[in-house]
Amino acid sequence: MKQIRVGVLGLGQGRSHLRAFQLLEGSCVVAVCDQNSALATRVAHEFNVATCHPHFEAMLEDRNIDLIVVATPDHLHGQHAIQALEAGKHVLSEIPMATTLEECERIIQLTDRSGLKYHMGNQVRYAFCLRDVQALIQSGDLGDVFYGEGEYLHEMEDIVGHREADHWRIHPQTPQTTLLGGGPHAIDTLRWLMGVRFVEVQAYHAAQLSRWQTIHTTVALFKTSNGGIAKVTVSYGMKRPYCLYYAVYGSDGSFERTRDQGGSVEDTTNYLYHSKLSGARRMVPVTVPNWNNPRLQRQHALGHGTMEIEQAQHFLRAIQEDSEPAIGPREAARSIAAGICALASADQGGGQVRIPEFLD
Ligand SMILES: NC(=O)c1ccc[n+]([C@@H]2O[C@H](COP(=O)([O-])OP(=O)(O)OC[C@H]3O[C@@H](n4cnc5c(N)ncnc54)[C@H](O)[C@@H]3O)[C@@H](O)[C@H]2O)c1
């Protein structure tokens, strides 16, 4: 089978995708690009990548590239994905898909027209501790799902503390927003666990700001397509260890993750309850590997464990087999539109906002 030739744009988090595609048999990384040319040269050398493009336009013209990984700052993803698709490349984009509804629609149009594949990289859908739970919920095990919670709690000092004042994450014109920054890990993963679309939202920001004067905490309440409700909290301000928390409640049972999670290679606890367990007085603790798939963990370890490897593997298969990727353009847009509309609500101090559904 033909190897997919990958180019990586943006070499911070982009390096995790670079390593993932290098480790897989169906792909090779042929080029990198970053506007920081010293970084690009260093990464190309360290990872033994043949071509280092001086700017994105040169990468777009490179006929040796089949797939571009977009790992630039949040506000550039939509534009970069659109340019890559227009140049005839498949796209794996970091979260968020885009920051406007128009860009989401354009990406859908371009993939519909061209047959090119697009995948939004929410690697949390590949977390070992969640995959079986999601399958259980989708099989109807918890009954009619009526409520869910998703939280992305990440005190950003480790990421931003050492940055220059003009870094995009804290720049007054392009600050990383809560719901489109880490938020898609909460919104998209919760939607996937619940098996619903989010159709309406009302949201609020905390008035307290970070030391960079950016909004650090937002709560959104969603109505779901099956008549249920969901709550998403994103905070970069909480003084606590990193946490991705999910809970799902149905007519026959409940799932709650622990908020005391540990590192990607550690074990963690999920809590389950089912009405068929008639004598149960406590949630049932299930100890599972955290983010890493233990079968892959021994061979390869990346920034977020093995999740990016499994995501890249899935996307390669979708390209090779011409099938719809798990977080293809419509599925990505359902989550990112929910974030865009929630931010619109919170930015105006609350109030209901209808979310476009991006039906198939
Ligand atoms: N999925 C995850 O868990 C996860 C983790 C970290 C970051 N991210 C996402 O990855 C993206 C990048 O974040 P980061 O932490 O790597 O940021 P970063 O600032 O470390 O890296 C971004 C890189 O993009 C380069 N860049 C910016 N504009 C460019 C352009 N026009 N052309 C070429 N290069 C350009 C910058 O020079 C920089 O090296 C963000 O969207 C972020 O939200 C996702």
PDBQT file of the ligand as one rigid body, heavy atoms in Angstrom, charges set to zero:
ROOT
HETATM    1  N1  LIG A 401      -4.157  18.303  21.359  1.00  0.00    +0.000 N 
HETATM    2  C1  LIG A 401      -3.422  18.709  22.390  1.00  0.00    +0.000 C 
HETATM    3  O1  LIG A 401      -3.403  18.098  23.450  1.00  0.00    +0.000 OA
HETATM    4  C2  LIG A 401      -2.597  19.950  22.266  1.00  0.00    +0.000 A 
HETATM    5  C3  LIG A 401      -1.499  20.161  23.095  1.00  0.00    +0.000 A 
HETATM    6  C4  LIG A 401      -0.741  21.310  22.914  1.00  0.00    +0.000 A 
HETATM    7  C5  LIG A 401      -1.090  22.229  21.924  1.00  0.00    +0.000 A 
HETATM    8  N2  LIG A 401      -2.162  21.978  21.136  1.00  0.00    +0.000 N 
HETATM    9  C6  LIG A 401      -2.546  22.898  20.054  1.00  0.00    +0.000 C 
HETATM   10  O2  LIG A 401      -1.505  22.924  19.092  1.00  0.00    +0.000 OA
HETATM   11  C7  LIG A 401      -1.410  24.210  18.524  1.00  0.00    +0.000 C 
HETATM   12  C8  LIG A 401      -0.006  24.731  18.712  1.00  0.00    +0.000 C 
HETATM   13  O3  LIG A 401       0.243  24.882  20.095  1.00  0.00    +0.000 OA
HETATM   14  P1  LIG A 401       1.725  24.874  20.661  1.00  0.00    +0.000 P 
HETATM   15  O4  LIG A 401       1.655  24.638  22.119  1.00  0.00    +0.000 OA
HETATM   16  O5  LIG A 401       2.530  23.955  19.836  1.00  0.00    +0.000 OA
HETATM   17  O6  LIG A 401       2.137  26.389  20.376  1.00  0.00    +0.000 OA
HETATM   18  P2  LIG A 401       3.609  26.930  20.081  1.00  0.00    +0.000 P 
HETATM   19  O7  LIG A 401       3.522  28.397  20.125  1.00  0.00    +0.000 OA
HETATM   20  O8  LIG A 401       4.586  26.209  20.929  1.00  0.00    +0.000 OA
HETATM   21  O9  LIG A 401       3.889  26.403  18.576  1.00  0.00    +0.000 OA
HETATM   22  C9  LIG A 401       3.230  26.967  17.464  1.00  0.00    +0.000 C 
HETATM   23  C10 LIG A 401       4.280  27.054  16.360  1.00  0.00    +0.000 C 
HETATM   24  O10 LIG A 401       3.653  27.529  15.166  1.00  0.00    +0.000 OA
HETATM   25  C11 LIG A 401       4.568  28.395  14.516  1.00  0.00    +0.000 C 
HETATM   26  N3  LIG A 401       3.799  29.269  13.614  1.00  0.00    +0.000 N 
HETATM   27  C12 LIG A 401       2.916  30.226  13.926  1.00  0.00    +0.000 A 
HETATM   28  N4  LIG A 401       2.394  30.792  12.828  1.00  0.00    +0.000 NA
HETATM   29  C13 LIG A 401       2.979  30.168  11.770  1.00  0.00    +0.000 A 
HETATM   30  C14 LIG A 401       2.862  30.308  10.360  1.00  0.00    +0.000 A 
HETATM   31  N5  LIG A 401       2.019  31.195   9.817  1.00  0.00    +0.000 N 
HETATM   32  N6  LIG A 401       3.614  29.516   9.585  1.00  0.00    +0.000 NA
HETATM   33  C15 LIG A 401       4.488  28.633  10.111  1.00  0.00    +0.000 A 
HETATM   34  N7  LIG A 401       4.631  28.446  11.449  1.00  0.00    +0.000 NA
HETATM   35  C16 LIG A 401       3.880  29.209  12.261  1.00  0.00    +0.000 A 
HETATM   36  C17 LIG A 401       5.258  29.138  15.648  1.00  0.00    +0.000 C 
HETATM   37  O11 LIG A 401       6.494  29.671  15.246  1.00  0.00    +0.000 OA
HETATM   38  C18 LIG A 401       5.398  28.050  16.697  1.00  0.00    +0.000 C 
HETATM   39  O12 LIG A 401       6.640  27.377  16.630  1.00  0.00    +0.000 OA
HETATM   40  C19 LIG A 401      -2.446  25.062  19.247  1.00  0.00    +0.000 C 
HETATM   41  O13 LIG A 401      -3.621  25.113  18.482  1.00  0.00    +0.000 OA
HETATM   42  C20 LIG A 401      -2.680  24.328  20.518  1.00  0.00    +0.000 C 
HETATM   43  O14 LIG A 401      -3.962  24.564  21.049  1.00  0.00    +0.000 OA
HETATM   44  C21 LIG A 401      -2.911  20.874  21.297  1.00  0.00    +0.000 A 
ENDROOT
TORSDOF 0
